[in-house]
Amino acid sequence: MNRKNLLQWLPYVLLAVVLFTDLRTVVFGTLQRGLLATGLWQADEPRLPATAPVLATSSVGYPHNLPLLDMNGQEVNLSSLKGKVVFVNLWASWCPPCVAEMPGIHALYKKLDPKKVAFVMISLDQNPAKARNLLQRKGYTFPVYFPTDNLPAPFDSNSIPSTVILAPDGQVAARHDGMADYDTPEFKAALEKLALPRGASRLTLFCLCCCP
């Protein structure tokens, strides 16, 4: 094959490399993030309804028994976060929309008081090393966990990224399947209001509306 033919085939080779290797996630995630930054593509924006559904509580006063493994392999349970607003996000290193929304989640994480709002980033990577490599490469410091079994409701989802927001008593304040822009003043304020003691202020809860 001569040089001219090689040049003709080069774009197809590069496309195959992007589509069928780990570069796919990096390239598509970067493109999606770039479109968000330019405003050419609008991600979902948090909006506020009046109330949140009430879940039946368990015998220990918290409705969620969700065992997880932290990055060191130690078992923790979501119930240990009772009393805090909990931002639960399901993601994977091979998921371009997950990668695209992560900078916004990390920026929000750094702005909030960890004594009031906890972040639980649940990786669905079958190989935990891939999740660790992504965190190290991007410099993300939010807590990441791995499920020990199938995820129960309300955390089970047919698609990722998927996010569930829990009130301090475990009520589901919001759930959203798909990418969203969480790093907004309005969303930050909503989480901080949700973290206030009951009765201290009229709580404004929120849902995340899907793009058309």
N, C-alpha and C positions, 0 to 999 in steps of 0.2 A: 504494500500500500504506500503510495507516494505522499509527499507532504501535503499536497492540496486535498487529498482525500482525508488525511488525518485531521486537517483543520475543519473540514465539513462535518466530521463525526464528533469533534470535540464538544460542542454544545450538548449533544445527546449524552455523551459520557458524563459530563458535569451534572446534568439533570438527574441521571441515574444515581450518581454518587449522593446527591442531595436527598433524593426520594427514598433510597433504600439503605441509608446509613444513619447514624446518630446525628449527622449534620442536619437532617430534616427538621428536627425539633428546634435546633439553634436558629436555622435560617427562617423558618416560618414564624417562630416566636419573636424574633427580632423584627421581621416585617410587620407583624401585627402590632408590636409595641411602637414601632415607628409611625404607623398609621394613626394610632391613638394620640401620639405626641403632636402630630401635625394637625389633628382635628378632622382629617379626611374620613376617619371612621370613629363613630361615637360608641363607646362601650355603654353598658347599662348604667343607669344612674339611680342611686338609692332614693326612694320616695317614702313618705310617712303616712300610714293609716292610723286609725284611732286606737285600736286594741290589738292584742295578741291572743291566740288560743291558749287555754289553760290545760295543762297536762295533769293527769292523775299522778300524784306523788307516790313514791315507794315507801316502805316501812321506815327507811332511814331519812325520809324527807327530801329525797332528790330523785327525779324520775329517770336518770340515765346511769346505767351500769355498763361502762364501756372500757374494758381493759385494753391497754396499749403498751407498746415498748418504746422507750425513748432512744435517743441516738447511742446511748451506752449499753443498750440491751436490758435496761432495768424496767420492770413492769410498773406502770402507773395506771390510775383509773380516773376517768373524767369526773367522777363524783367528788374527787378531792378538790375540785375547783368550785364547789358550791359556795355561793356568796359573791362570786365574780361574774361579770358579763364574759361570755366565752365566744370567741370567734373561731369556728371550726371550718377548716378548708380542706377539701379532698383534692389531691393533685397527683401528678406523676411527672417524672423527668422527661418522658417521651411525649408529653401532651403540649403542643404549641400554645394553645390558649392559656393553659396553666402557667407556662413560662412567661407569657406576655403580661399577665395580670400580677405576677409576683412582685415586681418593683413597687407597685402601688400598695400592695399589702404590707410589704416590708417598711415602706415609708410611714404608713399608718401605725404600724406596730411601734416604731420608734417615737411616735408622738404621744402615745397613750400611757397612762400610769399602770404598770404591771400589777399593782396591788388591787386595781379595780377591774381591769380588762385583761383576760388571758387569751393568748393565741394558741390554737392547737392545729398545726399544719400536719395533716395525715397523708403520708406518702403511700401510694398504691403500687409503687415499684416492686416487682418481684425480686429484684436484686437491690438491696438497700445501699450498696456501694455507689450505684448510679445517682441516687438521691443525695448521698453525702458529697459526691464529686460536684454536683450542681451547686449545692450550698457553698462549698468551699470556693468554687470558681467565681460565683457571683457575690460572695461576701455576705450572704444572708445570715442573720443571727436569731431569727424567731425560732421558737421551739418546734421541732419536727418529731413526729411519732410514726410508728408502724402498727397496723392492726394485727391482733393475734388470731382473729377469726373473722367471719363474715360480719359486716357492719349492720347493726339493727336500725330500725326506724328511730329517729327521722334522718339518720345519716346515710342510709342506703340510697344509692342513686344509680341511674342507668347511664349517666354521662358525667364527665368531669371537664373543667373544674366545677365543684359544687360547694356551696357555702351555707352553713347553718349558724345563726346567731342565737345564743341562749341568754335569757335573763338570769340574774343572780339566783333565783329559785329553780332554775332549770326549764322554765317555760320557753317554748320556741317563739322568739320574737320575729324571726324572718328566716326564709330559706330561698336560695337562688341557685338554679342549675345553669351554668354557663359563665362566660367571662364577664367581669364587671369592673368598673373603676371605683375602688373603695377609698382612695386617697383624696377625699374632698372635705372641706370644712363642715358641710352639712352632715355627712356620714359620721365624722369624728364627734360632732356635737350630739348626734343621736345616741351613739354608744355611751358617751359620758352621762347623758341624761338617764339612760337605761341603768347605769351603775349606781345612781343615787338611791339612798334608802327609801323604801316604800313610804309614801306620805310626805317626803321632804319636798317633792315637786311633782307636778302633774307629768307623768311619763309620756313621752312621745315615742311611740314604737314605729317600726318601719318594715316595709317590704321592698323587694328589689324587682323592678318591672323589667320584663324581657324586651329586647329589641324587636321591632316588627320583623 
